Amino acid sequence: MNPQMKTKTILGYELTLVVGHRYLATRPMLDGDIADDVSGVKLPVTITDLNNPNGDPVAHVGDLSYEEANKFLAAFNFEKASWDGRVW
């Protein structure tokens, strides 16, 4: 049986994921040297299926600036520092 898929748009990024799964948007943490000056830094933002947390990311949103990445994570995960993600 094929899983039911649904497409949603978050901050202009269209994502099609499995309905009922919990997903988490993430970006790499920055080390001290980079964190001091984030201008020009691009970070890969990915979506992980928390039903399979050890699996590969299920979607790559893009390489976003530090500020754009943080805005996307806050919108997708519902809170700036949320590790709960969202149920699709």
N, CA, C and O of each residue as an XYZ file, in Angstrom:
352
protein
N       0.838     -1.176      0.000
C       0.000      0.000      0.000
C       0.891      1.250      0.000
O       1.812      1.359      0.809
N       0.618      2.173     -0.893
C       1.394      3.398     -0.979
C       0.965      4.378      0.101
O      -0.228      4.534      0.360
N       1.938      5.045      0.739
C       1.574      6.021      1.770
C       0.902      7.237      1.137
O       1.179      7.585     -0.011
N       0.021      7.871      1.892
C      -0.625      9.086      1.412
C       0.358     10.241      1.515
O       0.938     10.475      2.575
N       0.545     10.957      0.425
C       1.464     12.084      0.373
C       0.662     13.380      0.359
O      -0.466     13.426     -0.133
N       1.268     14.432      0.908
C       0.634     15.746      0.889
C       1.703     16.794      0.644
O       2.811     16.700      1.173
N       1.369     17.790     -0.159
C       2.287     18.885     -0.444
C       1.863     20.113      0.343
O       0.695     20.503      0.340
N       2.837     20.715      1.018
C       2.620     21.966      1.750
C       3.745     22.915      1.361
O       4.831     22.490      0.968
N       3.465     24.205      1.479
C       4.472     25.226      1.208
C       4.803     25.940      2.511
O       3.925     26.476      3.188
N       6.090     25.934      2.846
C       6.594     26.596      4.050
C       7.578     27.679      3.594
O       8.623     27.369      3.022
N       7.250     28.926      3.843
C       8.096     30.071      3.445
C       8.536     29.990      1.982
O       9.678     30.307      1.651
N       7.630     29.569      1.124
C       7.918     29.514     -0.302
C       8.570     28.228     -0.783
O       8.792     28.071     -1.983
N       8.885     27.303      0.120
C       9.496     26.026     -0.243
C       8.415     24.954     -0.235
O       7.787     24.704      0.794
N       8.199     24.318     -1.390
C       7.168     23.298     -1.535
C       7.742     21.933     -1.170
O       8.754     21.505     -1.725
N       7.088     21.259     -0.235
C       7.546     19.956      0.236
C       6.411     18.951      0.132
O       5.277     19.247      0.510
N       6.714     17.763     -0.379
C       5.743     16.683     -0.451
C       6.251     15.554      0.424
O       7.291     14.957      0.145
N       5.502     15.263      1.497
C       5.923     14.290      2.495
C       4.752     13.378      2.853
O       3.613     13.627      2.460
N       5.051     12.322      3.603
C       4.038     11.329      3.990
C       3.164     11.895      5.107
O       3.666     12.391      6.116
N       1.863     11.814      4.912
C       0.893     12.281      5.903
C       1.017     11.444      7.181
O       1.159     10.222      7.122
N       0.962     12.114      8.328
C       0.977     11.429      9.619
C       2.356     11.195     10.198
O       2.468     10.818     11.364
N       3.422     11.409      9.415
C       4.781     11.258      9.941
C       5.213     12.557     10.601
O       4.772     13.640     10.217
N       6.085     12.434     11.602
C       6.654     13.608     12.271
C       8.002     13.906     11.633
O       8.852     13.025     11.502
N       8.184     15.163     11.239
C       9.397     15.601     10.557
C      10.073     16.712     11.341
O       9.425     17.457     12.077
N      11.381     16.810     11.173
C      12.174     17.849     11.816
C      13.074     18.500     10.781
O      13.803     17.811     10.067
N      13.026     19.821     10.697
C      13.942     20.569      9.839
C      15.201     20.869     10.644
O      15.120     21.277     11.802
N      16.370     20.664     10.027
C      17.631     20.894     10.724
C      18.631     21.599      9.816
O      18.491     21.620      8.593
N      19.624     22.162     10.443
C      20.795     22.718      9.758
C      21.995     22.395     10.621
O      21.834     22.130     11.812
N      23.204     22.407     10.056
C      24.387     22.139     10.881
C      24.576     23.228     11.938
O      24.222     24.388     11.727
N      25.136     22.832     13.066
C      25.506     23.790     14.101
C      26.777     24.502     13.623
O      27.560     23.940     12.857
N      26.970     25.724     14.074
C      28.156     26.485     13.682
C      29.191     26.430     14.787
O      28.857     26.503     15.970
N      30.465     26.298     14.389
C      31.511     26.343     15.410
C      31.826     27.802     15.741
O      31.350     28.710     15.060
N      32.603     28.021     16.757
C      32.872     29.363     17.274
C      33.389     30.355     16.259
O      32.946     31.504     16.251
N      34.319     29.949     15.395
C      34.900     30.886     14.428
C      33.863     31.372     13.427
O      33.803     32.564     13.124
N      33.054     30.467     12.918
C      32.044     30.836     11.930
C      30.911     31.610     12.602
O      30.380     32.558     12.023
N      30.543     31.218     13.803
C      29.419     31.845     14.493
C      29.655     33.327     14.759
O      28.696     34.082     14.919
N      30.916     33.757     14.810
C      31.229     35.165     15.046
C      30.849     36.041     13.863
O      30.475     37.199     14.051
N      30.939     35.504     12.632
C      30.601     36.268     11.425
C      29.883     35.342     10.461
O      30.520     34.544      9.773
N      28.573     35.439     10.406
C      27.780     34.531      9.578
C      27.486     35.099      8.190
O      26.804     34.451      7.396
N      27.985     36.294      7.883
C      27.729     36.868      6.567
C      28.359     35.995      5.492
O      29.536     35.643      5.574
N      27.581     35.658      4.502
C      28.069     34.834      3.401
C      28.045     33.340      3.664
O      28.333     32.553      2.762
N      27.707     32.931      4.881
C      27.666     31.508      5.211
C      26.378     30.907      4.660
O      25.295     31.452      4.875
N      26.492     29.784      3.946
C      25.335     29.042      3.444
C      25.284     27.704      4.150
O      26.295     27.011      4.261
N      24.094     27.340      4.632
C      23.925     26.111      5.398
C      22.899     25.209      4.723
O      21.840     25.682      4.310
N      23.198     23.912      4.606
C      22.198     23.003      4.052
C      21.079     22.770      5.065
O      21.331     22.405      6.213
N      19.859     22.983      4.628
C      18.685     22.735      5.467
C      18.013     21.476      4.942
O      17.669     21.382      3.763
N      17.832     20.507      5.838
C      17.241     19.238      5.444
C      16.053     18.898      6.340
O      15.885     19.453      7.426
N      15.237     17.968      5.848
C      14.090     17.477      6.592
C      14.331     16.005      6.896
O      14.632     15.220      5.997
N      14.199     15.633      8.164
C      14.379     14.254      8.613
C      13.033     13.706      9.073
O      12.258     14.404      9.726
N      12.766     12.458      8.728
C      11.554     11.766      9.184
C      11.854     11.200     10.565
O      12.670     10.286     10.690
N      11.209     11.726     11.603
C      11.481     11.271     12.959
C      10.952      9.862     13.225
O      11.266      9.274     14.260
N      10.150      9.311     12.301
C       9.758      7.908     12.398
C      10.950      7.013     12.055
O      10.957      5.829     12.390
N      11.958      7.584     11.384
C      13.182      6.886     11.021
C      14.358      7.838     11.278
O      15.007      8.270     10.326
N      14.645      8.172     12.542
C      15.627      9.207     12.851
C      17.051      8.875     12.424
O      17.875      9.781     12.296
N      17.361      7.601     12.202
C      18.712      7.236     11.786
C      18.845      7.144     10.275
O      19.922      6.852      9.757
N      17.748      7.394      9.570
C      17.783      7.343      8.114
C      18.291      8.641      7.519
O      18.468      9.640      8.216
N      18.518      8.605      6.233
C      18.942      9.803      5.517
C      17.816     10.835      5.517
O      16.647     10.478      5.660
N      18.163     12.114      5.357
C      17.115     13.128      5.233
C      16.177     12.779      4.078
O      16.604     12.205      3.077
N      14.906     13.127      4.224
C      13.920     12.824      3.193
C      13.740     13.986      2.221
O      13.135     13.817      1.162
N      14.258     15.165      2.569
C      14.165     16.322      1.681
C      15.312     17.277      1.975
O      15.750     17.424      3.116
N      15.785     17.920      0.914
C      16.799     18.967      1.041
C      16.139     20.262      0.619
O      15.781     20.422     -0.547
N      15.971     21.197      1.555
C      15.306     22.462      1.268
C      16.203     23.334      0.412
O      15.740     23.946     -0.551
N      17.476     23.398      0.750
C      18.430     24.210      0.005
C      19.556     24.661      0.895
O      19.537     24.441      2.106
N      20.534     25.290      0.289
C      21.625     25.902      1.037
C      21.221     27.350      1.281
O      21.220     28.167      0.360
N      20.879     27.659      2.516
C      20.328     28.962      2.868
C      21.304     29.757      3.724
O      22.174     29.192      4.388
N      21.146     31.065      3.698
C      21.954     31.898      4.589
C      21.591     31.545      6.031
O      20.560     30.924      6.287
N      22.429     31.939      6.945
C      22.196     31.666      8.364
C      20.822     32.170      8.796
O      20.067     31.447      9.447
N      20.499     33.409      8.432
C      19.214     33.999      8.817
C      18.048     33.279      8.153
O      17.050     32.982      8.810
N      18.166     32.993      6.845
C      17.089     32.282      6.137
C      16.879     30.891      6.722
O      15.744     30.443      6.886
N      17.982     30.209      7.036
C      17.890     28.862      7.610
C      17.165     28.903      8.952
O      16.307     28.063      9.222
N      17.504     29.866      9.783
C      16.850     29.974     11.093
C      15.364     30.289     10.954
O      14.546     29.758     11.706
N      15.010     31.146     10.001
C      13.602     31.464      9.765
C      12.846     30.216      9.301
O      11.728     29.955      9.745
N      13.471     29.450      8.402
C      12.796     28.248      7.917
C      12.612     27.238      9.049
O      11.530     26.671      9.196
N      13.648     27.009      9.845
C      13.541     26.072     10.958
C      12.439     26.495     11.926
O      11.663     25.657     12.383
N      12.366     27.779     12.239
C      11.333     28.273     13.152
C       9.940     28.058     12.563
O       9.021     27.662     13.280
N       9.776     28.315     11.266
C       8.466     28.141     10.626
C       8.101     26.669     10.511
O       6.955     26.300     10.771
N       9.047     25.823     10.128
C       8.750     24.409      9.939
C       8.533     23.710     11.274
O       7.573     22.954     11.427
N       9.403     23.952     12.229
C       9.350     23.263     13.525
C       8.435     23.956     14.526
O       8.271     23.475     15.647
N       7.842     25.072     14.141
C       6.892     25.840     14.944
C       7.531     26.689     16.028
O       6.866     27.578     16.558
N       8.766     26.462     16.376
C       9.446     27.281     17.370
C      10.909     27.366     16.998
O      11.442     26.477     16.334
N      11.553     28.425     17.421
C      12.960     28.640     17.062
C      13.861     27.499     17.511
O      14.769     27.111     16.775
N      13.636     26.958     18.689
C      14.523     25.914     19.213
C      13.781     24.600     19.427
O      14.173     23.814     20.289
N      12.716     24.341     18.662
C      11.903     23.144     18.862
C      12.581     21.913     18.269
O      13.052     21.940     17.132
N      12.624     20.841     19.043
C      13.124     19.558     18.544
C      11.972     18.590     18.334
O      12.180     17.413     18.042
N      10.736     19.106     18.488
C       9.554     18.253     18.297
C       9.165     18.132     16.824
O       8.502     17.169     16.437
N       9.569     19.098     16.002
C       9.213     19.054     14.596
C       7.728     19.268     14.404
O       7.074     19.938     15.203
N       7.199     18.689     13.330
C       5.775     18.822     13.021
C       5.254     17.543     12.414
O       5.967     16.829     11.707
N       4.008     17.268     12.700
C       3.339     16.127     12.073
C       2.762     16.614     10.761
O       2.034     17.606     10.732
N       3.075     15.934      9.683
C       2.618     16.330      8.364
C       1.210     15.843      8.177
O       0.614     16.066      7.123
